[in-house]
Amino acid sequence: MKYRCSATPSFRKALRKLSPSQKRSAKAAFAIFRSDPFDPRLGTHKIHRLSAKLGRTIYAVKVEADLRALFYLDGDHVVSIDVGSHRLYRE
């Protein structure tokens, strides 16, 4: 399946706050993500608590050890909503 990707303003803001090394890791991960957000190298998984809270299925991908990016699907449209440490799961 071919996906269309976009990012929320809050995602872009969080991305700008990352360290230079985290930005490099994010760039590498998003190169894979744009092709297939469910590529096994990304370790994509559902975040049940946030999904229940937001009323839609929220997924996370592993960017590096303690850096995750959150997104949801709307048909073939992938919307990135946040990036940061595991604290994202509790927000």
Backbone as CSV, one residue per row, in Angstrom:
resi,resn,N_x,N_y,N_z,CA_x,CA_y,CA_z,C_x,C_y,C_z
1,MET,0.839,-1.178,0.000,0.000,0.000,0.000,0.887,1.245,0.000
2,LYS,0.507,2.223,-0.784,1.240,3.485,-0.820,0.569,4.458,0.153
3,TYR,1.375,5.077,1.001,0.869,5.990,2.011,1.209,7.438,1.668
4,ARG,0.309,8.327,2.032,0.580,9.770,1.993,0.941,10.165,3.414
5,CYS,1.941,10.987,3.593,2.407,11.360,4.930,2.287,12.860,5.151
6,SER,1.917,13.214,6.384,1.933,14.609,6.802,2.262,14.641,8.287
7,ALA,2.513,15.826,8.785,2.873,15.990,10.194,2.122,17.182,10.766
8,THR,1.743,17.060,12.023,1.063,18.157,12.701,2.085,19.229,13.091
9,PRO,1.630,20.447,13.349,2.547,21.490,13.827,3.257,21.091,15.123
10,SER,2.559,20.382,16.015,3.206,19.959,17.268,4.315,18.946,17.002
11,PHE,4.146,18.090,15.993,5.201,17.155,15.621,6.423,17.922,15.127
12,ARG,6.205,18.869,14.247,7.321,19.658,13.697,8.057,20.420,14.794
13,LYS,7.303,20.968,15.744,7.901,21.697,16.865,8.773,20.762,17.706
14,ALA,8.245,19.566,18.018,9.001,18.593,18.813,10.250,18.133,18.058
15,LEU,10.135,17.972,16.760,11.272,17.553,15.934,12.391,18.594,15.982
16,ARG,12.022,19.853,15.935,13.030,20.925,15.992,13.776,20.944,17.319
17,LYS,13.162,20.450,18.380,13.771,20.454,19.712,14.748,19.299,19.939
18,LEU,14.800,18.341,19.035,15.691,17.197,19.210,17.147,17.626,19.076
19,SER,18.023,16.840,19.688,19.458,17.086,19.561,19.894,16.760,18.130
20,PRO,21.063,17.247,17.715,21.543,16.935,16.354,21.632,15.424,16.079
21,SER,22.099,14.645,17.046,22.194,13.192,16.810,20.804,12.564,16.710
22,GLN,19.855,13.047,17.512,18.492,12.534,17.419,17.864,12.906,16.079
23,LYS,18.165,14.098,15.591,17.640,14.499,14.287,18.178,13.605,13.182
24,ARG,19.451,13.217,13.271,20.018,12.288,12.273,19.314,10.939,12.342
25,SER,19.088,10.441,13.559,18.374,9.163,13.718,16.956,9.267,13.177
26,ALA,16.302,10.388,13.457,14.933,10.584,12.972,14.902,10.623,11.446
27,LYS,15.866,11.289,10.845,15.924,11.365,9.386,16.061,9.973,8.774
28,ALA,16.924,9.141,9.364,17.114,7.776,8.863,15.835,6.952,9.037
29,ALA,15.196,7.083,10.201,13.966,6.324,10.453,12.843,6.768,9.517
30,PHE,12.732,8.063,9.280,11.652,8.547,8.427,11.864,8.216,6.962
31,ALA,13.093,7.971,6.554,13.339,7.501,5.192,12.660,6.139,4.998
32,ILE,12.724,5.297,6.018,12.055,3.993,5.985,10.551,4.186,6.162
33,PHE,10.189,5.019,7.122,8.791,5.260,7.489,7.950,5.722,6.294
34,ARG,8.494,6.610,5.487,7.733,7.137,4.346,7.335,6.038,3.370
35,SER,8.177,5.019,3.244,7.863,3.900,2.354,6.850,2.956,2.977
36,ASP,7.042,2.673,4.268,6.169,1.728,4.959,6.270,1.944,6.462
37,PRO,5.270,2.595,7.070,5.325,2.844,8.509,5.287,1.557,9.347
38,PHE,5.010,0.437,8.703,4.967,-0.841,9.422,6.172,-1.724,9.095
39,ASP,7.211,-1.151,8.518,8.436,-1.886,8.235,8.970,-2.455,9.554
40,PRO,9.334,-3.731,9.599,9.796,-4.364,10.849,10.991,-3.661,11.505
41,ARG,11.801,-2.982,10.733,12.954,-2.280,11.307,12.543,-1.144,12.243
42,LEU,11.314,-0.684,12.117,10.839,0.429,12.938,10.183,-0.013,14.246
43,GLY,9.885,-1.294,14.353,9.257,-1.790,15.580,7.916,-1.123,15.866
44,THR,7.138,-0.899,14.842,5.844,-0.232,14.991,4.939,-1.016,15.927
45,HIS,4.316,-0.302,16.863,3.401,-0.940,17.810,2.315,0.041,18.229
46,LYS,1.180,-0.522,18.657,0.049,0.288,19.100,0.299,0.790,20.512
47,ILE,-0.203,1.985,20.776,-0.159,2.563,22.116,-1.605,2.574,22.616
48,HIS,-1.971,1.557,23.364,-3.360,1.340,23.748,-3.938,2.463,24.610
49,ARG,-3.174,2.954,25.558,-3.690,3.998,26.456,-4.014,5.276,25.681
50,LEU,-3.104,5.710,24.838,-3.367,6.908,24.028,-4.481,6.669,23.020
51,SER,-4.537,5.480,22.467,-5.594,5.161,21.514,-6.961,5.306,22.170
52,ALA,-7.093,4.785,23.385,-8.360,4.885,24.113,-8.679,6.343,24.429
53,LYS,-7.665,7.083,24.833,-7.854,8.487,25.205,-8.254,9.338,24.002
54,LEU,-7.638,9.097,22.847,-7.867,9.920,21.664,-8.966,9.385,20.743
55,GLY,-9.439,8.176,21.009,-10.521,7.616,20.213,-10.124,7.184,18.814
56,ARG,-8.854,6.903,18.612,-8.347,6.378,17.342,-7.085,5.593,17.652
57,THR,-6.708,4.697,16.777,-5.530,3.875,17.013,-4.270,4.702,16.793
58,ILE,-3.468,4.793,17.856,-2.205,5.520,17.818,-1.079,4.492,17.789
59,TYR,-0.123,4.701,16.918,1.029,3.824,16.772,2.305,4.580,17.143
60,ALA,3.317,3.838,17.522,4.642,4.401,17.774,5.658,3.626,16.955
61,VAL,6.675,4.335,16.503,7.827,3.702,15.852,9.064,4.063,16.656
62,LYS,10.008,3.133,16.694,11.259,3.344,17.412,12.233,4.080,16.497
63,VAL,12.677,5.241,16.953,13.664,6.013,16.212,15.056,5.660,16.722
64,GLU,15.202,5.626,18.039,16.416,5.142,18.696,16.024,4.703,20.095
65,ALA,16.986,4.337,20.936,16.721,3.694,22.233,15.538,4.290,22.998
66,ASP,15.549,5.582,23.273,14.437,6.196,24.015,13.832,7.340,23.206
67,LEU,13.663,7.124,21.932,13.054,8.139,21.078,12.006,7.460,20.208
68,ARG,10.784,7.929,20.328,9.668,7.358,19.586,8.948,8.446,18.806
69,ALA,8.335,8.056,17.709,7.474,8.947,16.945,6.076,8.345,16.953
70,LEU,5.083,9.172,17.195,3.692,8.725,17.252,2.959,9.148,15.989
71,PHE,2.053,8.287,15.544,1.269,8.594,14.358,-0.047,7.844,14.390
72,TYR,-0.953,8.250,13.517,-2.193,7.506,13.302,-2.450,7.428,11.805
73,LEU,-3.324,6.516,11.443,-3.710,6.340,10.042,-5.120,6.854,9.824
74,ASP,-5.315,7.480,8.692,-6.641,7.875,8.239,-6.730,7.383,6.795
75,GLY,-7.131,6.128,6.638,-7.098,5.490,5.323,-5.654,5.277,4.913
76,ASP,-5.254,5.857,3.780,-3.863,5.734,3.329,-3.026,6.948,3.739
77,HIS,-3.582,7.781,4.597,-2.904,8.987,5.057,-2.295,8.735,6.437
78,VAL,-0.981,8.901,6.553,-0.260,8.728,7.815,-0.010,10.120,8.384
79,VAL,-0.481,10.340,9.617,-0.322,11.643,10.252,0.597,11.491,11.467
80,SER,1.778,12.080,11.394,2.729,12.066,12.509,2.288,13.132,13.498
81,ILE,2.171,12.739,14.792,1.617,13.681,15.766,2.596,14.123,16.845
82,ASP,3.635,13.341,17.120,4.594,13.755,18.145,5.850,12.903,18.032
83,VAL,6.936,13.417,18.598,8.195,12.684,18.648,8.874,13.058,19.955
84,GLY,9.435,12.052,20.625,10.105,12.297,21.898,10.358,11.002,22.642
85,SER,10.648,11.126,23.931,10.946,9.965,24.766,9.669,9.188,25.094
86,HIS,9.806,8.141,25.876,8.652,7.326,26.267,7.602,8.125,27.034
87,ARG,7.933,9.301,27.507,6.946,10.123,28.226,5.728,10.400,27.348
88,LEU,5.907,10.319,26.026,4.802,10.545,25.101,3.640,9.609,25.376
89,TYR,3.959,8.421,25.847,2.926,7.411,26.054,1.984,7.796,27.181
90,ARG,2.422,8.672,28.057,1.602,9.030,29.210,0.869,10.349,29.031
91,GLU,1.092,11.008,27.916,0.467,12.326,27.711,-0.913,12.211,27.144
